[in-house]
Amino acid sequence: MTIEPQVPDDTNSHDSAQERDELAWESQFPGASQGRSSKRSVSQQLVDLARSDFTFGLDQNEKSFGVRKGHHTAHYVSGGARSVRQQIAKKFNHLTGKVASQTALTELVSVLEFECAEKEPTKTYLRGARIGSGEILIDLGDRKEHVVRVTADGWEVLGADAPIDALFRRTKLTGSLPVPERSGDLDLLWKHVNMPSIADQQVLKGWLVATHILQGLPCPILAVLGEQGTAKTSSARCAVALTDPSPAPIRRPPNDVNKLLHAVHGSRVTAFDNLSSIPKSISDAMCRVVTGESDVDRSLYSDDDLRVISVQGVLVFTGIDVGALNGDLAERCVWANLEVIPPTARRSESELQEEWKKDYPSIFGGLLDLLVQTLAQLPNVNLPERPRMADFAEVLAAIDLATGSKVLERYWRSQEAVASDIVETDDFLIAIAEKIRSRWTGTAKQLHSVLPARDGDKYWPTARGMNGKLKRVGPDLRKAGWTVVETKADPASKRAAMWTLEPPPAPGSGPQVAPSAGASHSTASHGTRNAAPVELLRVTPGNQPGSPPTVEVHPISPTS
């Protein structure tokens, strides 16, 4: 009910205004004034409004929220245009024609936060939720609070009052997905993403599906690489738009770990543009974001109160050449390689935006159709071998079963290419290959004397740190065909552990290497290193559907 404020003609204007407010309040809350004083403070009226419209709770990060009765989107009590505070202030103005004071609104927030603090924490979801093993819920992020339910039987768009088993939260970075079209066409995406390779297209489709299925599970980082003029930024923007659109879809790279943590806290998917290198600390932090990370910080305006920030998200980055990546990060990536767009094929930004608006609902609908097919086949997946990102590999295998594609094989091969770059991109492994030409046995300290530190390399291990370095690079060496064995001494002897390092066998007798993600990876084309050995890879497809191919590693002389 809208109350139009009027200026009375008599001298009892104050009494008349009060009567009108009480009538308006009585129409909104019948019987609310019985047994009470006729004079109710504005803060009391605001609390009544909030309690009539919302139920309140506490999320897993101990932030107070309210949910409109019968709905499934949590609105934080304060902060942001859609907070409970702002919505109640707007409704109060609509009902009474008055503006609630800052003091009254502060008192409202205090009362609601006190009520929320007495509740047990409730898990809230950002953008998507996986219910059991066969149901995916996707928050469209619009004001009508639509949610898409996806199962193996199909997908449907639900209204705000539909009963679902999830409570969604939103942040200032939550944008709107379109209402999907039935019988959509995911292949319209290639009008907007410059990726002519069918194999690369299949991997990107798999990644898009995985971002929605792997809720609460590790999902690989999407690395969008290409020369200048390959539309890296716009391609990454399209990938974000189909997973977790945001007012800030593409962001500048963080320069420290804390900024990375806060950057990914408010989004399911976060994209960083034009990386030229990834420092070791940021590389390790990106790995933790993929698998899940928590941090403790001091609460604002307090000395002893703490707050916990927990994140697990999906990352995207673009770049021409991000240099040598740590093996831990490289095996958590999928690679999208773009090609240069000829001048005759370039289009204006305004033209691309208009076409995207037209194609967006159809592309999203086509993605949901593929998601349905994948969910239907996931129970039938049984991989004999799994890479580090095992859940992602299962999603790709399900897509293969559903569509007849070979996306899992393509993913295996891209990960093998990462492993084949070990000797060429990691200075420590290059030094091992240069100095150790046959079976070698000794302590880590003795190996340090064989591999002197390189000038200017602050990460080169010391004699004390060599043992830990060998444990970190051991998996990378084994993937390249090396024998790496640590023999621990009896603790009572106080002797150091012994290490055995043996290069791969001579050409023609090399063992098969199980395909897996691996070690340091350079995104640039590789030049020839004079002293470093080079490896030829012979790839044989797997014998059964969904099984990985076999890779034979043949070391050859760099001068061959």
DRENKOLKOL-350387 format. One line per 5 residues: number of its first residue (from 1); their letters; for each residue x, y, z of C-alpha. Coordinates in steps of 0.1 Angstrom, whole numbers, plus 5000, padded with zeros to 4 digits. Example, Ala and Ser with C-alpha at 12.3 -4.5 7.8 and 13.67 -1.06 7.14 Angstrom:
1	AS	5123:4955:5078 | 5137:4989:5071;
This chain:
1	MTIEP	5000:5000:5000 | 5014:5034:4990 | 5008:5063:5013 | 5008:5097:4996 | 5020:5123:5022;
6	QVPDD	4997:5154:5023 | 5000:5187:5041 | 4968:5191:5063 | 4950:5224:5063 | 4942:5224:5101;
11	TNSHD	4967:5232:5128 | 4969:5197:5141 | 4992:5186:5113 | 5015:5165:5136 | 4986:5145:5150;
16	SAQER	4971:5139:5115 | 5004:5127:5101 | 5008:5103:5131 | 4973:5090:5125 | 4980:5084:5088;
21	DELAW	5012:5065:5097 | 4994:5043:5122 | 4967:5036:5097 | 4993:5026:5071 | 5011:5005:5096;
26	ESQFP	4979:4988:5107 | 4971:4979:5071 | 5005:4963:5067 | 5005:4946:5101 | 4969:4941:5113;
31	GASQG	4967:4941:5151 | 5003:4951:5156 | 4994:4981:5176 | 4970:4964:5201 | 4983:4965:5236;
36	RSSKR	5011:4988:5227 | 5018:5024:5229 | 5007:5044:5199 | 5041:5059:5197 | 5065:5034:5181;
41	SVSQQ	5101:5044:5172 | 5112:5042:5137 | 5138:5015:5145 | 5110:4994:5160 | 5089:4998:5129;
46	LVDLA	5119:4988:5107 | 5125:4957:5128 | 5088:4947:5123 | 5091:4952:5086 | 5123:4930:5084;
51	RSDFT	5108:4902:5105 | 5076:4902:5084 | 5096:4898:5051 | 5127:4878:5060 | 5139:4848:5079;
56	FGLDQ	5174:4852:5093 | 5205:4831:5096 | 5243:4829:5098 | 5264:4816:5069 | 5295:4793:5071;
61	NEKSF	5317:4824:5074 | 5296:4838:5103 | 5280:4866:5082 | 5244:4875:5090 | 5219:4872:5062;
66	GVRKG	5182:4873:5056 | 5161:4852:5031 | 5128:4864:5018 | 5102:4840:5031 | 5098:4812:5005;
71	HHTAH	5128:4822:4985 | 5163:4807:4982 | 5187:4837:4979 | 5205:4850:5010 | 5209:4888:5013;
76	YVSGG	5235:4900:5038 | 5220:4921:5066 | 5243:4951:5056 | 5265:4961:5028 | 5254:4965:4991;
81	ARSVR	5223:4977:4973 | 5205:4944:4978 | 5212:4941:5016 | 5184:4936:5040 | 5191:4971:5054;
86	QQIAK	5187:4988:5020 | 5155:4968:5011 | 5138:4976:5044 | 5148:5013:5042 | 5132:5014:5007;
91	KFNHL	5100:4997:5019 | 5097:5020:5049 | 5099:5050:5026 | 5073:5034:5003 | 5049:5028:5031;
96	TGKVA	5052:5060:5051 | 5067:5086:5027 | 5095:5091:5053 | 5132:5085:5051 | 5146:5064:5080;
101	SQTAL	5175:5080:5098 | 5210:5065:5098 | 5206:5059:5136 | 5174:5039:5131 | 5190:5018:5103;
106	TELVS	5220:5012:5125 | 5198:5000:5153 | 5180:4977:5128 | 5212:4961:5118 | 5223:4956:5154;
111	VLEFE	5190:4939:5163 | 5191:4916:5133 | 5228:4907:5137 | 5221:4898:5173 | 5192:4875:5162;
116	CAEKE	5214:4859:5135 | 5243:4853:5160 | 5220:4829:5179 | 5215:4807:5148 | 5235:4776:5138;
121	PTKTY	5256:4783:5107 | 5240:4774:5073 | 5260:4765:5042 | 5254:4790:5014 | 5265:4785:4977;
126	LRGAR	5280:4809:4953 | 5266:4806:4918 | 5262:4768:4917 | 5255:4738:4940 | 5258:4701:4934;
131	IGSGE	5231:4682:4953 | 5241:4646:4956 | 5257:4631:4925 | 5230:4638:4899 | 5216:4673:4904;
136	ILIDL	5232:4706:4896 | 5216:4740:4906 | 5228:4772:4889 | 5218:4806:4902 | 5211:4829:4873;
141	GDRKE	5220:4859:4894 | 5190:4880:4882 | 5166:4901:4904 | 5138:4875:4899 | 5161:4849:4916;
146	HVVRV	5157:4823:4889 | 5176:4790:4893 | 5183:4763:4867 | 5180:4727:4879 | 5200:4703:4858;
151	TADGW	5197:4665:4861 | 5203:4635:4838 | 5167:4638:4826 | 5169:4675:4815 | 5170:4710:4827;
156	EVLGA	5144:4735:4839 | 5143:4771:4850 | 5127:4776:4885 | 5112:4807:4900 | 5122:4824:4933;
161	DAPID	5096:4805:4953 | 5104:4770:4940 | 5115:4746:4967 | 5152:4736:4963 | 5178:4721:4986;
166	ALFRR	5203:4749:4985 | 5206:4785:4997 | 5225:4809:4974 | 5245:4839:4983 | 5255:4868:4960;
171	TKLTG	5282:4894:4961 | 5289:4926:4943 | 5307:4905:4917 | 5277:4884:4909 | 5264:4891:4874;
176	SLPVP	5234:4877:4856 | 5233:4847:4833 | 5206:4848:4806 | 5175:4827:4807 | 5186:4798:4785;
181	ERSGD	5170:4789:4752 | 5156:4754:4745 | 5175:4735:4718 | 5204:4759:4720 | 5235:4757:4700;
186	LDLLW	5268:4756:4719 | 5288:4757:4686 | 5277:4794:4681 | 5305:4800:4707 | 5331:4797:4680;
191	KHVNM	5318:4829:4664 | 5331:4846:4695 | 5361:4825:4706 | 5390:4823:4681 | 5397:4786:4683;
196	PSIAD	5397:4768:4649 | 5411:4736:4662 | 5384:4710:4668 | 5405:4693:4695 | 5409:4725:4714;
201	QQVLK	5372:4732:4711 | 5364:4699:4727 | 5387:4706:4756 | 5371:4740:4762 | 5336:4725:4761;
206	GWLVA	5348:4700:4786 | 5361:4728:4809 | 5329:4747:4806 | 5309:4717:4816 | 5333:4709:4845;
211	THILQ	5329:4743:4860 | 5292:4736:4866 | 5296:4699:4876 | 5327:4702:4899 | 5310:4723:4926;
216	GLPCP	5332:4720:4957 | 5357:4699:4938 | 5390:4709:4921 | 5385:4723:4886 | 5415:4730:4863;
221	ILAVL	5428:4765:4855 | 5420:4776:4820 | 5451:4791:4803 | 5442:4811:4772 | 5474:4816:4752;
226	GEQGT	5482:4832:4719 | 5501:4859:4701 | 5490:4895:4699 | 5459:4898:4678 | 5444:4864:4688;
231	AKTSS	5415:4878:4708 | 5427:4863:4741 | 5408:4888:4763 | 5375:4886:4745 | 5377:4847:4744;
236	ARCAV	5383:4846:4782 | 5354:4870:4787 | 5331:4846:4768 | 5343:4817:4789 | 5336:4836:4821;
241	ALTDP	5302:4848:4808 | 5290:4811:4804 | 5301:4801:4839 | 5300:4830:4863 | 5294:4865:4847;
246	SPAPI	5306:4895:4867 | 5307:4933:4865 | 5345:4927:4865 | 5350:4896:4843 | 5386:4902:4834;
251	RRPPN	5410:4916:4860 | 5446:4926:4863 | 5469:4900:4878 | 5474:4902:4916 | 5509:4911:4928;
256	DVNKL	5507:4894:4962 | 5490:4863:4978 | 5466:4883:4999 | 5452:4902:4969 | 5448:4870:4950;
261	LHAVH	5428:4855:4979 | 5405:4885:4982 | 5401:4887:4944 | 5387:4852:4942 | 5366:4853:4973;
266	GSRVT	5336:4870:4957 | 5334:4849:4925 | 5331:4813:4914 | 5353:4820:4884 | 5380:4847:4883;
271	AFDNL	5400:4856:4852 | 5433:4875:4851 | 5445:4891:4819 | 5479:4894:4802 | 5501:4875:4826;
276	SSIPK	5538:4877:4815 | 5551:4856:4844 | 5538:4839:4875 | 5560:4843:4906 | 5564:4811:4927;
281	SISDA	5544:4825:4956 | 5514:4833:4933 | 5518:4800:4916 | 5515:4781:4949 | 5485:4803:4959;
286	MCRVV	5468:4795:4926 | 5472:4758:4933 | 5456:4763:4967 | 5427:4781:4952 | 5420:4752:4929;
291	TGESD	5420:4726:4957 | 5406:4749:4984 | 5422:4774:5008 | 5414:4792:5041 | 5430:4821:5057;
296	VDRSL	5425:4839:5090 | 5426:4877:5092 | 5419:4904:5119 | 5384:4917:5119 | 5379:4954:5110;
301	YSDDD	5383:4978:5139 | 5393:4951:5164 | 5425:4938:5178 | 5416:4903:5189 | 5385:4893:5169;
306	LRVIS	5393:4871:5139 | 5376:4863:5106 | 5380:4833:5084 | 5381:4835:5046 | 5376:4802:5028;
311	VQGVL	5378:4800:4990 | 5377:4773:4963 | 5372:4786:4929 | 5380:4783:4892 | 5408:4804:4876;
316	VFTGI	5414:4817:4841 | 5444:4835:4828 | 5455:4849:4795 | 5490:4855:4782 | 5514:4854:4752;
321	DVGAL	5541:4836:4771 | 5539:4833:4809 | 5574:4817:4811 | 5582:4784:4829 | 5555:4772:4852;
326	NGDLA	5560:4752:4883 | 5550:4716:4878 | 5524:4718:4905 | 5506:4746:4886 | 5512:4732:4851;
331	ERCVW	5494:4699:4859 | 5464:4719:4871 | 5459:4737:4838 | 5441:4731:4806 | 5454:4749:4775;
336	ANLEV	5434:4769:4750 | 5456:4779:4721 | 5443:4807:4699 | 5455:4816:4664 | 5461:4850:4648;
341	IPPTA	5431:4866:4632 | 5438:4879:4597 | 5429:4916:4591 | 5403:4906:4566 | 5384:4886:4593;
346	RRSES	5385:4912:4621 | 5352:4926:4634 | 5345:4957:4654 | 5338:4955:4691 | 5303:4969:4688;
351	ELQEE	5294:4943:4661 | 5307:4915:4684 | 5287:4927:4714 | 5255:4928:4693 | 5260:4893:4681;
356	WKKDY	5269:4881:4716 | 5236:4895:4730 | 5217:4876:4703 | 5236:4843:4706 | 5242:4843:4744;
361	PSIFG	5209:4826:4755 | 5213:4799:4728 | 5249:4792:4736 | 5240:4788:4773 | 5211:4766:4765;
366	GLLDL	5234:4744:4743 | 5259:4742:4772 | 5231:4730:4796 | 5221:4703:4770 | 5257:4690:4770;
371	LVQTL	5257:4692:4808 | 5226:4669:4809 | 5242:4644:4786 | 5274:4644:4807 | 5255:4638:4840;
376	AQLPN	5237:4609:4823 | 5270:4592:4815 | 5290:4600:4846 | 5279:4568:4864 | 5292:4547:4835;
381	VNLPE	5328:4561:4837 | 5355:4538:4850 | 5390:4550:4842 | 5419:4525:4846 | 5443:4555:4852;
386	RPRMA	5436:4590:4864 | 5457:4621:4863 | 5461:4646:4891 | 5428:4663:4882 | 5409:4630:4884;
391	DFAEV	5374:4645:4888 | 5380:4666:4856 | 5392:4635:4837 | 5360:4617:4847 | 5339:4646:4833;
396	LAAID	5358:4644:4800 | 5353:4607:4798 | 5316:4611:4803 | 5315:4637:4775 | 5333:4612:4753;
401	LATGS	5307:4585:4761 | 5279:4610:4754 | 5291:4626:4722 | 5317:4601:4707 | 5344:4627:4710;
406	KVLER	5380:4621:4721 | 5384:4650:4745 | 5400:4629:4773 | 5427:4617:4749 | 5433:4653:4738;
411	YWRSQ	5437:4663:4775 | 5461:4634:4781 | 5482:4645:4752 | 5483:4681:4763 | 5495:4670:4798;
416	EAVAS	5522:4648:4782 | 5534:4678:4763 | 5538:4695:4797 | 5559:4665:4809 | 5581:4666:4778;
421	DIVET	5592:4702:4785 | 5608:4693:4819 | 5644:4693:4809 | 5641:4723:4786 | 5624:4747:4811;
426	DDFLI	5636:4739:4846 | 5671:4750:4853 | 5676:4726:4881 | 5665:4696:4860 | 5686:4709:4831;
431	AIAEK	5716:4708:4855 | 5709:4673:4865 | 5706:4661:4829 | 5739:4679:4821 | 5759:4664:4850;
436	IRSRW	5744:4630:4855 | 5749:4608:4824 | 5748:4574:4841 | 5736:4558:4873 | 5746:4580:4903;
441	TGTAK	5743:4573:4940 | 5750:4597:4969 | 5736:4620:4995 | 5718:4652:4988 | 5748:4671:5001;
446	QLHSV	5770:4653:4976 | 5746:4661:4948 | 5748:4698:4958 | 5785:4697:4952 | 5779:4682:4918;
451	LPARD	5753:4709:4909 | 5767:4743:4920 | 5743:4771:4924 | 5737:4793:4894 | 5744:4830:4897;
456	GDKYW	5713:4851:4904 | 5690:4821:4911 | 5676:4828:4945 | 5655:4796:4944 | 5685:4773:4938;
461	PTARG	5686:4749:4968 | 5712:4750:4994 | 5731:4719:5006 | 5705:4717:5034 | 5676:4722:5011;
466	MNGKL	5687:4697:4984 | 5669:4668:5000 | 5636:4686:4998 | 5642:4698:4963 | 5648:4662:4951;
471	KRVGP	5615:4651:4967 | 5597:4679:4948 | 5612:4672:4914 | 5613:4634:4917 | 5579:4630:4901;
476	DLRKA	5589:4652:4872 | 5620:4632:4866 | 5602:4599:4867 | 5577:4611:4841 | 5606:4618:4819;
481	GWTVV	5619:4583:4823 | 5644:4587:4851 | 5649:4563:4879 | 5647:4583:4912 | 5650:4563:4945;
486	ETKAD	5655:4576:4980 | 5670:4550:5005 | 5665:4562:5041 | 5692:4553:5066 | 5685:4538:5100;
491	PASKR	5677:4567:5123 | 5701:4552:5149 | 5730:4555:5125 | 5725:4593:5121 | 5735:4589:5085;
496	AAMWT	5719:4609:5056 | 5695:4593:5032 | 5710:4580:4999 | 5696:4590:4965 | 5699:4570:4933;
501	LEPPP	5694:4589:4900 | 5696:4571:4867 | 5689:4587:4832 | 5664:4571:4808 | 5677:4541:4788;
506	APGSG	5694:4545:4755 | 5672:4551:4724 | 5653:4520:4713 | 5651:4504:4748 | 5633:4532:4767;
511	PQVAP	5604:4521:4789 | 5569:4533:4784 | 5560:4563:4806 | 5525:4565:4820 | 5508:4596:4807;
516	SAGAS	5503:4622:4834 | 5505:4659:4840 | 5539:4671:4851 | 5565:4695:4857 | 5575:4729:4846;
521	HSTAS	5560:4740:4814 | 5569:4769:4791 | 5541:4784:4771 | 5566:4798:4745 | 5581:4779:4716;
526	HGTRN	5613:4763:4728 | 5648:4770:4714 | 5676:4745:4714 | 5698:4743:4745 | 5733:4732:4737;
531	AAPVE	5739:4710:4767 | 5704:4697:4773 | 5692:4664:4759 | 5661:4664:4738 | 5633:4639:4739;
536	LLRVT	5612:4625:4711 | 5576:4614:4720 | 5558:4586:4702 | 5521:4586:4711 | 5500:4554:4707;
541	PGNQP	5462:4558:4714 | 5447:4537:4742 | 5432:4503:4734 | 5399:4510:4751 | 5375:4539:4751;
546	GSPPT	5384:4563:4779 | 5418:4548:4784 | 5449:4570:4781 | 5474:4567:4752 | 5509:4553:4757;
551	VEVHP	5539:4576:4753 | 5573:4563:4745 | 5602:4587:4755 | 5633:4585:4733 | 5662:4607:4744;
556	ISPTS	5683:4619:4715 | 5714:4640:4711 | 5707:4678:4707 | 5728:4677:4676 | 5710:4648:4660;
